[in-house]
Amino acid sequence: MSAPEAREIVRGWYGSGARRRTVSMDDARRMSNSAWVNSSRLISGLILYTGLGWLVSRWVGHQELLMAVGAIVGLSLSYYLMFRSLAHEARADAERQQGQQ
């Protein structure tokens, strides 16, 4: 019985520059910007959609329910945007690495 063939490790958005031993200043700047953008999206989505839920609840009623629905919608949309931007950054990082080789 022979050993299985060695396969190339496929990395997703989690395999970004943070795992490399040496990181250039451009990579560090990109990671820092990504952290700020993603945390800003998360906070602003939560505040915006909770606020919209509160405004709709003032008009319709059921304040607690609509604020909770707004918070859940805001968080889910924020997470969607975060993962989408991280996937885009992973593709751009892979293209940069292919260009350097």
Secondary structure, 3 states (H helix, E strand, C coil): CCCCCCCCCCCCHHHCHHHCCCCCHHHHHHHHHHHHHHHHHHHHHHHHHHHHHHHHHHHHCCHHHHHHHHHHHHHHHHHHHHHHHHHHHHHHHHHHHHHHC
